[in-house]
Amino acid sequence: MTATLTDRYIAATVRRLPQQLQAEVRDELQTSIADAIDARTEQGEPLDQAERAVLTDLGDPAALAAGYADRPLHLIGPKYYLFWWRVLTLLLATVPACAFVGVAIGKAVAGEGIGPMIGEGIATALSAIVHVSFWTTLVFVILERTGSESTSKWDLDQLPQESGRGAGRGDLIGSLVLLAIFAVLLLLDHFRGIAVVGGEMVTIIDPALWPVWIGVVFALMVAEAAIAIAAYAHGSWTVRLAVVNTVVAVVTMSLFLTLLGRGMLFAPEFVDAVFARNGVGGDARTVLAVLLGLGIAGIAVWDSIDGWRKARRAQLAG
């Protein structure tokens, strides 16, 4: 069943309340909103317009919940608090992760070990958290003291989707973490090797793919990260994001399948160590290559379908 605007508004309000208040406030809001909508429709106003007008008059669900919970928003000030909080949470979800990856890349290029990479990366991420929190807060303090108008006005289009239909912070963080891990593994493989064969570290990906082809891979990863950030910032997936995500998935799949089919993906030393030394014949290699190709295609197809599924759910919820 598709959630109505009223359902989404009430859900966005009560989820911010203590458990003991949620049922009472939910019932109160359902009654008061229904009465207000009925009063408008009796005067000849269309039902959908009446619903939007009533909910818009109630204002931001976060502010309404704060009133029910008797929890004033005074850290920055009621005028800017909610906008400050949304900007800060978005920055904290992205900037520290990007800082960690940047430091890891620098350490890998410098040929340092995994210990310094992780240690320096964590220290830089923590520093980024402190700086983002301080400077973002300072900007909003200045805006409030100078009397500037807020650049973000709440409206119904900002209502979050029902559970499972929006783009949550967990999805964003999960996507960025996976991309960061893959980037670090690529760098470690190139500069140190990550496969142990005969007591030696060998590279898995053919070094000849650097820097051009691996540069393309990093560009595609940046595009994936941008899609995840855009979906989180918008609050849900859109058809446009689904189209871009499909294009990125198809390009990524084509790139890896082409390299695999031409025998350019894996380092010759790695292939020789894993297959030739263990007596794996050509037929077995072909089967393994086909299975790997199917896996690459499956991941790309699933990623594309997942984007369209989320965009469809967002449309139905809207």
N, C-alpha and C positions, 0 to 999 in steps of 0.2 A: 504494500500500500504506500502511495506517495505521500510524504509528509507535507502538510500545508505550511504556509508562512507562519501561522499562529503556533503550530506544533514546534517549528524550528525556533521561534522566538522564545517560547516557554522553556524549551530544552536548553537554549543558550543562557537563560536566566537562572534556572534552578540548579544547573550543574555547578555554579559558583557558590552555592549556599551550603551551610552545614547540613548533614544528613537529616537531622531532626526537624529542619525547617522546610525541606524540599516538598514533601507531600502537601503540607498546608499552603505553601505559596503557589504550588502548581494548581491546586483547586481554586484558590482565590483568583489567580490570573485567568484561568479558563472561564470562570464566571464573569469577571469584570470585562474581559475582552469580548466575550460573546454578547454581553448586554450593550456594550458600546457599539458593536457592529450592527446589532439589531436596531438600535436607535437611529443610526445613519441610513440603513436600508429602508426603514419605515418612512423616511423623508424622501425616498426615491433615488438614493444613491446606489449605483451598482455594487454588488457584493464584493467583488475583488478590489474595487477602489475604496470601499468602506474599510475593508480589512487592512489594506496598506496604510490608510490614513490613521487608523486607530493605533497600529503598531508604531508608526513613525512618531506619533504624539507621545507614546510611552518612552521613546528614546533608546539609547544604547543599553542592551541587556546587562552589560557589566556594571553600568552606573545604577540601574534599577536594583540589581542584586546587592550592591553595596548598601543601598538604602534599606532593603529588607533585613540585611544582616547587621545593620547599625555599624558599618565598617567604613568610615569616611576615607576618601582617597586624598590624603594630604601630603604624601611624600614629595611630589612635585607641585601639587595643587589640583583641585578638581577639573580645572579647565584643560590641562594638558596631560594629566596622569595617564589616561587610557592610551592616548596616542604615543606617549613616551614609552609605555610598557610594551606596546606592539612593535615599535621600532627596535627597542632594546633586545627583545627576545629573538627577533629575526636576525639581528647582527650577531648575537651570541651563538646562534645556531650555525652560523656560516664562517665568520671571521676566524675564530680560533682554529677550526679544522683546516682552513686554507693556510693559516700561519704554520701549523704543524707540518703540512705537506711541503710547504716551501722550504722549511728548514731541513726536512728529510732529504729533499732533492739536492739541496746545497751540500749536505754532508756526504751524500752518496757520490756526487760528482767529485768531491774532494778526496774520495777514497777512504773515508773514515768508517769505523765499525758500526754495527747495529746498536751498541750501547750508547755512543755519543749521539747517534741519530734520534733514538727514542728520548734520551735525557734532554737534549737541547730542544727537541720538538715539543715535549711536555712543558718545559720552562717557558718557551716562546708562546705556547697556547695560553698558559696561565697569565703571562704578561699581557697578551692580547685581550683577555677577559677583563683585566683590571682597566686597561686603557679604554676599551670600548664602553665599559660601564661609566667610567669617570667622564669622558668627553661627551658621550651622548647625554648624560644627565646635565652636564654643564650647559650644553646648547639649549636644552629645554628650560633651564633656570633663567638663562638670558632672555629667551623668548617671553617667558612669563613676566620678568621684571620690566621689559621694554614695552609690554602691552601688545605685542604682535599677535595677529590672528593665527589660529591653528590652521595648518594646511590640510588637515584631515577632518571631514565632517561625517558623522555616522549616518548611514542610511540602511534600508532593508537589504540591499544587495550585499552587505557585509555579513549577513547572518551566516553562521557556519552551517555546513550540511549536517544531516543526520549521521550518526556513527557509521563509519565505513564508507562514506560517500565523499568526504572532503580529502584535502591533502594535509595530513597531520605532520606535526613536528617530527614524530618518530620516523615517518617515511623519508623526510628530508635528511635527517641525521643518518639513517641507515644507508641511503643512496650515497651521501658524501663519504661516509666511512668506507664503504665498499670500493668506491672509486679511488680513495686515498690509498687503500691497501694494495689495489692493483697497480697504481702508479709506483709505489715504493718497491713492489716486487719486480716490476720492469727495470727499475734503476739498479736494484741489487743484483738482478740477473746479469745486467750488462757490465757493471763495474766489478762485481765480486764472484758472480755465479751462485746459483741456489740449489743445484743438483749435485749430490755427492756420488761420484762414480770412482770406484777403486781408491777411495780415500782422498780424492781430489774434488775441488769445487769446479763444476763446469757450467757454462751458460746453456740455457734451454733455447732461447730465441736467437736466431741467426744474427750475429753482430753486424752483418752487411746491411741489415734493415735500418740501422742508425745512420744518420739522423733523420732522413727524409720520411721513411715509412712509419717509424715509431713516432715521429713528430705529428703525422696525421692521426695516429692512434691517440696521442695526448690531446689533440684538438677535438676529436670526437668525445673524449672523456670530459673535456671542459664543456662541450655542448650538452652532454647528459647532466652535468652538475647545474648548468644554467636552467635546463628544463625543470629539474627538481625544485630549484629555488623559486622559479617563476610560478610553479603550481602552488607552492606553499604561500607565497606572497599574495596570490590571487584568492587563496582559500579553497580552490578546487581546480580540477582539470577542465580544460576547455577543448573545443574541437581543434582550434589552432595549435595548441600544445600537443594534442594527439597526432596531428599531421606532422609537426616538426619531429616529434619523438619517433614516428614511423620512418621518416626519412633518415634520421641518424641511425636507427637500428638496421635499416636496409644497407646503408653505406658501410657500416661496421661489419655486417655479415659478409657483404661482397668482398671487402678488403681481406678479411681473414680466410675466406674460402678460396680466393684467388691465390693468396700466398701459400696456402696449404696445397692447392692443386698443382702449383708449379714447383713444389718442393723447396720453397724459399722460407718457410715459417720457422723451422727448427734448425739449430746449429748443426753442421755436419758432424762435429765431434760428439755431440750429444746423441745423435741418431746412431752413429757408429758404436758408441759405448753401450747404448741400451739394446739395440737390435743385432748388429753384426756380431758382437762379442758373445751374445747369448744364443746365436744360431737361429734368429727369427728370420724366416724367408720373406720373399717378395709378396707372396699371396697374403701372408699374415699382416704385413705392413699395409697392404691395400685395404684390408678389412678394418684395421685400426684407424686408418686415415678416413675411411668412409664413416665410421662411428663417430670420430671426432668432428667431422664435417656436419653430421646430423645433429650433434650436440650444439655446435655453434649456431646452426640454423634454428634449432629449437629455442635457444635462449633469445635470439633476435625476434622470432615470431611471438614468443610469450611476452616479451617486453612491449612489442607493438600492440598486441591484443589487450594487455593490461592497461595501457594508456587510453585506448578507445573505450574500454569498459568503464574506467573511472570518469571519462568525459561524459559517457552516456548516463551514468548514474547521477552526475552533477546536473545534467539537463533535466532528468526526470524529477529530481528534488527541487529544481527551480520552478 
